[in-house]
């Protein structure tokens, strides 16, 4: 009777561990999807910011050729602001890539 109860307890414990692992896998998969989505959004933001920088640089060139320095100074300030936002987006992207790497490492470790 004691041996039978012990076997049932072990089976219950194994089932509980399996359930916990499945929940951990689901949690990691959900987190990975979220991080990958955020990385994709950051990539899109970086592309948009780069396109905006190109537009501003082209506007700056056109204005430099045709208008007074005050407008150019304003565009230069805006260009600096856009470049700062691009740098922030790049830093955020780097952080997100690090998070993805950490999640992938945790996932691989979990699979072992």
C-alpha positions in Angstrom: 0.0 0.0 0.0 2.8 2.4 0.9 4.7 1.6 -2.3 1.6 2.1 -4.4 0.9 5.5 -2.7 4.6 6.5 -3.2 4.3 5.6 -6.9 1.1 7.7 -7.2 2.7 10.6 -5.5 5.7 10.4 -7.9 3.4 10.3 -10.9 1.4 13.2 -9.6 4.7 15.1 -9.0 5.9 14.3 -12.5 2.6 15.4 -14.0 2.8 18.7 -12.0 6.4 19.3 -13.2 5.3 18.6 -16.8 2.4 21.0 -16.5 4.8 23.6 -15.0 7.2 23.1 -17.9 4.4 23.4 -20.5 3.3 26.7 -18.8 6.9 27.9 -18.8 7.3 27.0 -22.5 4.0 28.9 -23.3 5.1 31.9 -21.3 8.5 32.0 -23.1 6.9 31.6 -26.5 4.5 34.4 -25.7 7.3 36.6 -24.5 9.4 35.8 -27.6 6.5 36.8 -29.9 6.1 40.1 -28.0 9.8 40.8 -28.2 10.0 40.0 -31.9 7.0 42.2 -32.6 8.7 45.0 -30.7 11.9 44.5 -32.6 10.0 44.6 -35.9 8.2 47.8 -34.8 11.6 49.3 -33.9 13.1 48.3 -37.2 10.2 50.0 -39.0 10.7 53.1 -36.8 14.4 53.2 -37.6 13.6 52.9 -41.4 11.0 55.7 -41.1 13.4 58.0 -39.2 16.1 57.4 -41.7 13.7 58.3 -44.5 12.7 61.4 -42.6 16.4 62.3 -42.2 16.9 62.0 -45.9 13.9 64.2 -46.6 15.1 66.8 -44.1 18.6 66.7 -45.6 17.2 67.2 -49.1 15.0 70.1 -47.8 18.0 71.6 -46.1 20.0 71.5 -49.3 17.2 73.1 -51.3 16.6 75.8 -48.7 20.3 76.5 -48.4 20.4 77.2 -52.1 17.3 79.3 -52.1 16.5 81.0 -48.7 18.1 82.9 -45.8 20.1 81.3 -43.0 17.3 81.4 -40.4 15.4 78.7 -42.2 18.5 76.6 -42.6 19.3 76.9 -38.9 15.7 75.7 -38.1 16.2 72.7 -40.4 19.5 72.0 -38.8 17.9 72.0 -35.4 15.2 69.7 -36.6 17.8 67.4 -38.2 19.7 67.2 -34.9 16.4 66.3 -33.1 15.6 63.6 -35.7 19.1 62.2 -35.4 18.8 62.1 -31.6 15.5 60.2 -32.0 17.2 57.8 -34.4 20.0 57.2 -31.9 17.4 56.5 -29.2 15.6 54.1 -31.5 18.9 52.3 -32.3 19.6 52.0 -28.6 16.1 50.6 -28.0 16.6 48.2 -30.9 19.9 47.1 -29.4 18.2 46.5 -26.0 15.4 44.5 -27.7 17.9 42.4 -29.6 19.6 41.6 -26.3 16.3 40.6 -24.8 15.6 38.3 -27.8 19.1 36.8 -27.4 18.4 36.2 -23.7 15.0 34.7 -24.4 16.5 32.4 -27.1 19.2 31.3 -24.6 16.6 30.6 -22.0 14.6 28.7 -24.5 17.6 26.6 -25.6 18.5 26.0 -22.0 14.9 25.0 -21.3 14.9 22.5 -24.2 18.0 20.7 -22.9 
